[in-house]
Structures are given as C-alpha cells and as structure tokens.
Amino acid sequence: MKTLEVSVVTPSGPVLEGSFDMVVCKAETGEIGILPGHIPLVAPLQISAVRLKTGSETKHLAVNGGFMEVQPDKVTILAQSAEKAAEIDVQRAKEAKERAERRLQAKADNIDKIRAELALKRATNRLNVGS
Amino acid sequence: MASLRDLKARIDSTKKTKKITGAMQMVSASKMSKAEQNAKGFVPYADKLQEVVASIANSNTDVSHPMLIKREVKKTAYLVITSDRGLVGAYNSNILRNLVQTIEKRHESKDEYTVIAVGRKGYDFCKKRDLPMSNSILGMADHPTFADIKELASETVQMYSDGEIDELNIIYNHYVSAISQKVTAKKLLPIENLDAHSAINNDYEYDPDQEQILEVLLPQYAESLIFGALLDGKASEHAASMTAMRSATDNAGDLIDDLSLTYNRARQAAITQEITEISGGVAALE
C-alpha cells in the first residue's frame, strides 16, 4: 500500500518526519483528511491537533499557526510551533490555560482579548493532545 | 622605570585577565556552534515557506496583496540586530555605522524613518543619538526561540500592514564563517525578488483561495525572515565574541612576555648595581 511522506517543520527545526497512511487535520475551512495520491493542495491550518495514522496506530501532534502543503506522495506541515503528544508539558499548558482564562475575564481592550483568546486556544489544544 | 614590585603586579593582573578572556573565548566557541546549528535547523522551514510563497505569488498575476506591492515610501523602518553586551569586537559598531550611513544618505528629516532595535547596544545607541525608535527588544537569549521574537516580528509586520511604515529594512551581521561576518542590509517589506525558479509546482489547489492563503502566509513569511536574520546575527555575535576574545588572549600573552622581559632586565640591573656597589666599597677599603 502507498504511504505519505510527512514532514512537520518549525522555525526551530524539523519536529517529525516519517511515513503514514493518512493525515487528518483541521484546515481553516474544516477538517480534512489526506490519503496518498491527493492532488497538490495548500491550506492554512487552525490551532488544532493533527492526526497521523499508520495501520491502527495514531500519532497526535499539536500545531499552532501553520499551513500544509500537499503533494501526491508528500505532506509538509509548516507551523510556528508543533509538539508531539509525549513532549507536551501538561502542567504548563494547564497553567497557561488558567492564565488565559483569567485574562479573558478581566476587562481588557481588544488586542489583549484577542491575544488571550489565542493563548487559550493554544493551551486547550495542547491539553487535548497531551492528555 | 617602574619598580620591580609594580612590574610584578602588572604581570599578575595581566595573567588573570588572560585567564578570563581565555575562558570567555571557549564559552563563545561552544555558543557559536550551537547558534550555527540553530541557524541551520531553521533553513528547511525558510526554504519551504519561500517555495510555497513564490509558487503562489508567481502562479497568478491577478493575485495581489499589500505586502507584495511597492508603494510610495514616506516612512522607512530599520530593524537593527545588535548584541546585548560588548566584548564582541567590531560586531556592533559595524552595524551601527552602516545604519547611520544609510540614514544620512537616504533621509533628510527624522520623520522619514524609524528604528526598531534588537539588543541593548543598538537601543542605547539610538537613545544617545536621539534617533526615532518605535520598538525594541532587550535581553534576547543566546539561543532565541521563535516565541522570543514572535511579538516584535508580528508588531513590525503589523506596522507595515497598517501603513505606519512603507518599507522595512533589516541590518544584521551575516555569518559567513567563524572568522568572518558580513554586515548585510536587506529589504524585507514589500516582499520582492521572489525567485520564480524555486516555485516547482504551480498547479496547487488552494483552500479556501489564494488571496486568503497569502493573507496568512505572507505575514508568516516576513516574520520568519526576521527570525532567520536574528539567528544568523546570533551566530555572528558569538563568532565575533570568540575572535575578539582570542585576540585579547593573544595580546595578553604578548604583554606578559614583554613585561617579563622588562622585569628580568630590571632584576638583573639591580643585581649588577649591588655587585658594583659592594666591589666599589671593597676597593675603597683597600
């Protein structure tokens, strides 16, 4: 069976490289699953989890601020940050989530609110993937 | 001539200085190799991003985005990357000289430009010279992560999108090798010279569409360029620091040699004089 070469690259270096059967991720327009032989595609990703499947095994990855580039046998995910489930510091993510929630409750101007919302999204995403 | 004791004291203090600069040289050397690795780790990301941006921008002429369009330049921003501390030889002065020369050549009034300073040396310099400064970041880590620079980078890109600045230049030291760093001035925004050859595949599907993807991609691209320059600058900083410390160590060694020679001569002269005095005294008694 054909597989997809997946590489996840961030500014601080490659995070993951390997062959997988299927890649599922959340694009701006909704969830999207990529199988080998997909047409070339470029799509921005939401702050979300990326699922990489081989057989019955599934690997989870938390990505933030990225997009993906798909070629028939290759998927490249470029993100500002990406973490494998095992590498996520759950405690830190929890703290970050609480911090962001507190900041959201406090009355602040718009920019701070947007920032806090993004931080909350990132933290929640990490928590979902990490635990 | 200095007394024997003074000479001895100078030799001792120079020896201590030499030890310190020697240690700092080794620290910088190890930091440099790490920084070099970081800069290399960033290359695949930058290349891929460049490739995708180029292929979108070149695929279709009616795709446009403010960041790709040249507009009349009313205000130029200069992002200068300097170090936080000294002891790096000519690293900072080269950059700041380039900045001043560029500003003098291109601008007449202070309203026409603004400086964004990364690093304390650049910050202090602009403060002292009273140059307009719109943003700064101090205390950058030796091995910065993308998160460290993210805020400054997005704010800078935002300034361009808001029309506050019409051009963004970046001045930093490009790391050529451990002994050679080159001051580089680059125009970052508007993005131009996207290499069409690097666009290998022009028949992408875009989801949702090209313009919206550019909307996401171009700021990210610009931010990544800033981060790349910072990594490059950091590698240069450690290399410059290593070279400076090595020549300081060498000079201290030379100085110690010179001082030891003078010390030994003075000691010899003192002994000779003593003998002359004694034999003179003996001759007088006979």
Interface residues (C-beta under 8 A of the other chain):
Chain A: V9 T10 P11 S12 G13 P14 A27 E28 T29 I32 I39 P40 L41 V42 A43 P44 G65 F67 E69 Q71 T76 L78 Q80 S81
Chain B: N38 G41 F42 P44 Y45 K48 L49 V52 I56 T145 F146 A147 K150 N201 D203 Y204 E205 Y206 D207 P208 Q212 I213 V216 L217 Q220 S224 F227
